[in-house]
């Protein structure tokens, strides 16, 4: 049987994982909102979220491609920013 050795270490977020998490989750939310708009749901939040990433007509297939790409990019950038600020706050305030 092996014993786990616990050591004190700093907790840091991996920027690549945070970027991937942000990119994929934003893209999935975008696709779900687009699907809701495409089947005819008249939810203001769905229209608003889809309109954030493209100027195309909300229910078209081009929106899924163009807006999905921009949602992926914006989510990745947001993930990196959050990871950097988390790591910076860990340095300033300790773990």
Beta strands, then each sheet from edge to edge (+ up, - down):
end
